[in-house]
Amino acid sequence: MENYIIRKINKEDNTEVAQLIRAVFDELDIPKVGTAYEDPYLDLMYEEYNKPKSVYYVVENNGRIVGVAGIAPLANEADSICELQKMYFLPETRGIGIGTEMMEVCIQSARNFGFEKCYLETMPFMLDAQKLYKKTGFEYISGPMGSTGHVSCPVWMLKEL
């Protein structure tokens, strides 16, 4: 894929970002209940990540958003723990290294914010995503952390920053 950039979300990206996330849920048949699909701010991602120690990135290719991911404090956890949130890519963006690049950008942001650990949740069948997470230093943990509200995501991982 040529001509792509990773940049922070803009307010005018909200609709396209929400459509991308919902499209990936539909494509992969991810449960909609108890997951990010139900998050009340899914249509307001710019506003949700325009908060302290939070950032959301988009991958743009020729003016079209093809991938997304963000970092934010993990609710109801120590101030030193963040969460990698809502990392989704359209099919044409997968398997060509952009996910690794996005992970590096997100993890560097987490370090810059002063976080010491990064948590994530995913689905058991999202094996390519788990492979990427493991490659970037995430390790499986035995139970959920914080209060994400994503009770349908039974795979939990943590990375020391």
C-alpha positions in Angstrom: 0.0 0.0 0.0 1.4 3.3 -1.0 0.7 6.8 0.1 -0.5 6.0 3.6 0.1 8.1 6.7 -0.6 7.6 10.4 -2.0 10.7 12.0 -4.1 11.8 14.9 -7.9 11.7 14.5 -9.7 14.9 13.5 -13.3 15.8 14.3 -14.3 15.4 10.7 -13.0 11.8 10.8 -15.7 10.7 13.3 -18.2 9.3 10.9 -15.7 7.4 8.7 -13.9 6.0 11.8 -17.2 4.7 13.2 -18.1 3.2 9.9 -14.7 1.4 9.6 -15.1 -0.1 13.1 -18.6 -1.3 12.4 -17.6 -2.7 9.1 -14.8 -4.8 10.7 -17.2 -6.1 13.3 -19.6 -7.2 10.5 -16.8 -8.7 8.4 -15.3 -10.7 11.2 -18.7 -11.5 12.8 -17.5 -10.1 16.1 -20.2 -10.1 18.8 -21.8 -6.6 19.1 -23.0 -7.0 22.7 -20.3 -6.5 25.4 -17.7 -5.2 22.9 -16.5 -1.8 21.5 -19.4 -1.9 19.1 -21.7 -0.9 21.9 -19.5 1.9 23.3 -21.7 5.0 23.5 -18.9 7.3 22.1 -18.2 5.2 18.9 -19.6 8.0 16.8 -17.6 10.6 18.8 -14.1 9.2 18.8 -12.4 12.6 18.3 -14.2 14.0 21.4 -13.5 10.8 23.4 -9.8 10.9 22.8 -9.4 14.6 23.1 -8.7 14.1 26.9 -5.6 14.0 29.0 -3.2 11.0 28.3 -5.4 9.9 25.4 -4.8 9.8 21.7 -6.4 8.1 18.7 -4.7 7.6 15.4 -6.0 6.8 11.9 -4.2 5.3 8.9 -5.1 7.3 5.9 -4.5 6.1 2.3 -5.2 8.4 -0.5 -7.7 10.4 1.6 -9.5 7.3 2.9 -9.3 5.9 6.5 -8.2 2.3 6.4 -7.1 1.6 10.0 -7.5 3.0 13.5 -6.1 2.5 17.1 -5.7 4.5 20.3 -4.3 4.8 23.8 -6.2 5.9 26.9 -6.0 5.4 30.6 -7.5 2.1 31.7 -10.6 2.9 33.7 -10.6 1.8 37.3 -6.9 0.9 37.3 -3.7 2.4 38.5 -2.7 5.7 36.8 0.3 3.9 35.4 -1.7 1.5 33.2 -3.2 2.4 29.8 -5.2 0.5 27.3 -4.6 -0.1 23.6 -8.1 0.6 22.3 -10.1 0.0 19.2 -7.4 -1.2 16.9 -9.0 -2.2 13.6 -7.9 -2.4 10.0 -9.7 -2.9 6.7 -8.7 -6.1 4.9 -6.4 -4.4 2.4 -4.4 -2.9 5.2 -3.7 -6.2 7.0 -0.5 -8.3 6.8 1.7 -5.6 5.2 3.3 -4.1 8.2 1.1 -1.1 8.9 -0.3 -2.7 12.1 3.3 -3.0 13.4 3.9 0.6 12.6 0.6 1.7 14.3 1.6 -0.4 17.4 4.9 1.4 17.6 3.2 4.8 17.3 0.7 3.9 20.0 3.2 2.4 22.4 5.5 5.4 22.0 2.6 7.7 22.8 1.8 5.6 25.9 5.4 5.9 27.1 5.4 9.7 26.4 2.2 10.0 28.6 4.2 8.3 31.4 2.4 4.9 31.4 4.3 1.9 32.7 2.0 -0.9 31.4 -0.4 -1.3 28.5 -3.4 -3.6 28.6 -5.6 -4.9 25.8 -8.6 -7.1 25.2 -9.3 -9.1 22.1 -11.3 -12.0 20.8 -10.0 -15.6 20.7 -10.4 -16.0 17.0 -8.5 -12.9 16.2 -5.2 -14.8 15.9 -3.5 -12.5 13.5 -4.0 -9.6 15.9 -2.7 -11.7 18.8 0.3 -12.6 16.7 1.0 -8.9 16.3 0.5 -8.2 20.0 2.9 -11.0 21.0 5.4 -9.8 18.5 5.4 -6.3 20.1 5.8 -7.6 23.6 2.3 -8.3 24.9 1.9 -11.3 27.1 -1.3 -13.2 28.0 -2.7 -12.7 31.5 -5.3 -14.8 33.3 -8.1 -12.3 33.8 -9.4 -8.9 32.9 -8.2 -5.6 34.3 -10.0 -2.3 34.9 -13.5 -1.6 33.8 -13.7 -1.7 30.0 -17.3 -2.9 29.8 -16.2 -5.4 27.1 -17.4 -8.6 28.8 -17.5 -10.5 25.5 -13.7 -10.1 25.0 -12.2 -13.1 26.8 -8.5 -12.7 25.8 -6.4 -10.3 28.0 -2.9 -9.2 27.4 -0.4 -6.9 29.1 2.9 -5.2 28.1 5.5 -3.6 30.3 6.5 -0.3 28.8 
